Amino acid sequence: MASVYIETFGCQMNEADSQYVADRATAAGYSIATRPEDANVLVVNTCTVRDNAERRAYGRINHFNVLKEADPGVRLVVTGCLAEQDRDRMQKLAPHVDAVFGTSELVQLGDTLTSWREDFEDTEFTQERALLLPLGGAADAVTDAFSHLRAFVTVQRGCSYYCTFCIVPHVRGRFDHRPAREIVEEVREKLASGAREVMLVGQTVNAWRDPISGADFGDLCREVAALDGLERLTFISPHPKDFTEKMIADFAALPALNPRVHLPLQSGSDAMLRRMNRKYTRAQFDEKVALFHRHLPDWAITTDIIVGFPGETDDDFEATMGLVRSGVFANAFTFMYSIRRGTPAARWEQVDEIVKKARYARLYDAQNTVTRAYHDRKIGSTVRALVVGPSKKDATKLTTKTSDNVTAIAPMPPDYDEALYAREPWLDVRIETAHVWGCTGTIVRRAAHAGEPGAAVAAPLIDLIAT
C-alpha cells in the first residue's frame, strides 16, 4: 500500500494543516507511515517564525535526501511557512525537493498526492532505505487508538496586524475567515468520527468574524459548544487586542470550554510593545487579564514572551520580569528574539547576544518557579483528564491532558486495554507529585463521557505492594 510520512514543525495551525494533508492522503488510498523509511512520499510541513525552526526544517529536508538517493522513486514535498517564504530559492538550496506548496495551496498538495498514487502500486522497499540515521523528528497525523479523540478545526487563516518581529502576514496573508456554517459542519463531522475535544485554530483566532452575519468569536464558540456530542472545547491562538468583555462573558456561559486562555504578552514594556506594533499597551493588557479574572476566576492564563527584542533596555526587561514574578501566568513560552528575513525588526540594531542570553536565563528561571508552584497546587487533588496514549518515555505509563492543558503522567492500571481506554478516555488522576513540565499521579477512575462520574480503577500492582 502506498504510504505518506508527515513531519510538522511549528504551531497548531501547521498541525491542523498536516491533519488535512493526512485526510486527503488516506482518502486517496495512502496509509500514514510512522517512519520515513517506510514511505513513498515524505511531507515536511515547515515553520519560519523563528530561526531555529527554519534551520531544523532545512536540516530535515536535506537529511531526507539520503532516502531519495537510496530509492529515486521517493517523492519529497515541502509545505508550510518556509515553503511560502523560500518558494523561489528552495530548489537551489535543496534541489532534491520534488514539490513545494505554499500555505494557501493545501488543496493542490492533496490533488498532487492523488495524482501520484498509482506510481507507487508496485513499490517494494529495499534494505538500503534503512540506512537513514536518526536525526530527531517524529511522525505526525498517524492514526492510533486515541488520535480521534482530539480534533483541530481551522476557523481563520492569516493575520493583518503586522507585528514587526513576525513573518506570518507575509507567508500566510491577511485575515481570511471561514463562514460559521462551514466551521460548524466540520465540527459535526469530527464529533461523528469520535472526537471528544475540539480545538478551534486560527492565526489570530479571536479576531474571527463570520463573513456572512458578522458574528464574533464568542458567538461561534456558543454555536459550537451547543452541538450534540461535544465534550470539551478549546482554541488557539488569540490576540489580547481582540478580546472584548462581551466575548469573555460568552466564554463564561460555556461549561464545555477548557478553563485556560493563552494571552500572548510578548513584553511587559510599553516602549517594546510600540516597537513590536502589538496594538495594545501594558495597561490595556492588564485590563484583559482583569476581565478574565472577573468573569472566569478559575481559568489559567498562559502567554508568550520575547526576550532581547531590538532596543530592549534593562528597564524594559524588568517590566516583563515584574509581571512574570507576580504569578499571573500559569505557564509561558519564552523565546530569545531571532531575526526573521523580511520583517522591520530584522533591520534594527540588535541586542547583544550575551545580554540576551542572560536575560533569557533569568526569565526562564522566574517563570519556572511560578509554573512549578501552579502545578504544586494540584497535589492531593483528583483531576479529570483526557487520555493521550502511552508515554513516549515510558511505555508502562499513560499520558493525559487536564482541562487546563497540564500534562499528567500515571502508571497504566491493571485493567488497561487500548480499546477499553479509547472508549472510556476520561481519566480521573489523583495528583501526587509536581514538576515544571506537569504532574504525576495515579489513575483512580475512568469514564466514557466528560460529565460522567466514572468507574473505579484498580490500583497498579506496584502501589498495592507499597501499601
HELIX and SHEET records of a PDB file:
HELIX    1   1 GLN A   12  ALA A   27  1                                  16    
HELIX    2   2 PRO A   36  ASP A   38  5                                   3    
HELIX    3   3 ASP A   51  HIS A   63  1                                  13    
HELIX    4   4 ASN A   65  ALA A   70  1                                   6    
HELIX    5   5 CYS A   81  GLN A   85  1                                   5    
HELIX    6   6 MET A   90  LEU A   93  1                                   4    
HELIX    7   7 LEU A  106  TRP A  116  1                                  11    
HELIX    8   8 ARG A  117  PHE A  120  5                                   4    
HELIX    9   9 GLN A  127  LEU A  131  5                                   5    
HELIX   10  10 SER A  147  LEU A  149  5                                   3    
HELIX   11  11 VAL A  168  ARG A  172  1                                   5    
HELIX   12  12 ALA A  180  ALA A  192  1                                  13    
HELIX   13  13 VAL A  205  ALA A  207  5                                   3    
HELIX   14  14 PHE A  217  ALA A  225  1                                   9    
HELIX   15  15 PRO A  240  ASP A  242  5                                   3    
HELIX   16  16 GLU A  245  ALA A  252  1                                   8    
HELIX   17  17 ASP A  270  MET A  276  1                                   7    
HELIX   18  18 ARG A  282  HIS A  295  1                                  14    
HELIX   19  19 ASP A  314  ARG A  325  1                                  12    
HELIX   20  20 PRO A  344  ARG A  347  5                                   4    
HELIX   21  21 GLU A  353  ASP A  376  1                                  24    
HELIX   22  22 GLU A  418  ARG A  423  1                                   6    
HELIX   23  23 LEU A  461  ALA A  466  1                                   6    
SHEET    1   A 5 SER A  31  ILE A  32  0                                        
SHEET    2   A 5 SER A   3  THR A   8  1                                        
SHEET    3   A 5 VAL A  41  THR A  46  1                                        
SHEET    4   A 5 ARG A  75  GLY A  80  1                                        
SHEET    5   A 5 ALA A  99  VAL A 100  1                                        
SHEET    1   B 4 ASP A 176  HIS A 177  0                                        
SHEET    2   B 4 ARG A 150  ARG A 157 -1                                        
SHEET    3   B 4 GLU A 197  GLY A 202  1                                        
SHEET    4   B 4 ARG A 232  ILE A 236  1                                        
SHEET    1   C 3 ARG A 260  HIS A 262  0                                        
SHEET    2   C 3 ALA A 300  VAL A 307  1                                        
SHEET    3   C 3 ASN A 331  MET A 336  1                                        
SHEET    1   D 6 ALA A 455  ALA A 456  0                                        
SHEET    2   D 6 GLY A 438  ALA A 447 -1                                        
SHEET    3   D 6 THR A 407  PRO A 411  1                                        
SHEET    4   D 6 LYS A 397  THR A 402 -1                                        
SHEET    5   D 6 THR A 382  PRO A 390 -1                                        
SHEET    6   D 6 TRP A 426  ALA A 434 -1                                        
END                                                                             
